[in-house]
Amino acid sequence: MSSLPTTLAEWLAHCEQQHPKNIALGLERVGEVARRLGLRFDCPVITVAGTNGKGSTCAMIEAVARAAGYRTGVYSSPHLVRFEERCRIDAQPVAADALLPHFEAVEQARVQGGEPVALTYFEFTTLAILRLLCGERLDVAILEVGLGGRLDATNVVDADCAVITSVDVDHVEYLGPDRESIGREKAGIMRAGRPVVVSDPVPPESVLAHAEALGADLWRFGQDFNFSGDKQQWAWAGRGRRYAGLAYPSLRGVNQLINAAGALAALEALRGRLPVTAQAVRLGLAHVELPGRFQIVPGQPALVLDVAHNPHSVAALTANLDAMGFFPTTHAVFGAMADKELGPMLARIAPLIDRWYFTDLPTERALRAAELQQKWNALHMAGAAQRRVPTSVHTGPAEALRAALAAADPADRIVVFGSFHTVGGVLEQGVPRLAAKHLGG
């Protein structure tokens, strides 16, 4: 075998060359390499699947568990700026060097026994991070599913508790054309006799049917757990337990109480192995952080960062923007992947946007800025009400943000959304602190 990579960047380049496809669902290959690696967790494992809300749910479980004094490990994807964000130990991204021996172990397991096993970038990197987590003497491991569930690489681990957040239409070429077929894929993370928390308020029948057929311990939102609240505080109630007088989670947005309710249900379902106090619940939810989820950066103009990239999450972003109050002009920096349902996304948020800055993204999967502009023009011209909405095209998110800032008045707001790449592109040099260059007259 030729000499192995010696840096994380080299390993990631190596991973990109191993399989002809970016995505190749199926557990045979990744399962074989996992068996060779002998992956085994000595702590409870929570696996979180869903169309939206996965990252927030993982972060909330992590924050409450840490507030209770537990050592936590989280695997999430994709990352915003650096690959190391995909693996957190006690809420901190791992060092790049800490990952290197695990990449090497996956490579050796992959090629042992004759014919090398072809792994996708996602499968290879997932196995490396799982191996790192297995050796960290964790009290709880929290794994975010990448795509679907049943055939996702994370599903080589038999989780002690599964969480399914929202089920909506996305990745139809891999998961199916409707909520029922997508629900079947996400239900694949369930295990017989073990708890599964379904926090989607209106889950597909396929999810409920699979839980029943499997004999999983179903925790269903609205039946086994629920929340209530007013403007000051909220309360959670589950099977025989209640938390009252809770402050709202520090993650903002219309869906975060649903995510928080699911996170608390997962912890309650594992109470026998992972007890948490009411104080840990309060502290954890009060301090949870996750960049790019309706993240409001104070300044002039205000800056909103959101990784919303499908119709369901853009609808939530639109509701959140609407609830912020009045801004004279809302500028939107937008870049998106080619496989997204752009029509519904743009149509939903369009009434709130006064000026668009379409951007290229550094991946072949993305639409070019000029293509986004064309699609917007077609949608806009088909609309009945014709208000003038200026648009421009840019080579990257940071450049698009600079253009928006140059045009914005201090009282305006700029929203950056459409992809992890779009938000990540404006966070590369840290969180921008905006100061408008001129005053509106």
Secondary structure, DSSP 8 states (H G I E B T S, - for coil): ------SHHHHHHHHHTSSSSS----SHHHHHHHHHHT---SS-EEEEE-SSSHHHHHHHHHHHHHHTT--EEEE--S-SS-GGGGEEETTEE--HHHHHHHHHHHHHHHHTTSS-----HHHHHHHHHHHHHHTS--SEEEEE-SSSSTTSGGGGS--SEEEE-------HHHH-SSHHHHHHHHGGG--TTSEEEE--SS--HHHHHHHHHHT-EEEEBTTTBEEEE-SS-EEEEETTEEEEEE---SS-STTHHHHHHHHHHHHHHTTTTS---HHHHHHHHHH---TTSSEEE-SBSEEEE----SHHHHHHHHHHHHTT---S-EEEEE--BTTS-HHHHHHHHGGG-SEEEEE--SSTTB--HHHHHHHHHHHHHHSSS-----EEEESSHHHHHHHHHHH--TT-EEEEESSHHHHHHHHTTSS---B-SS---
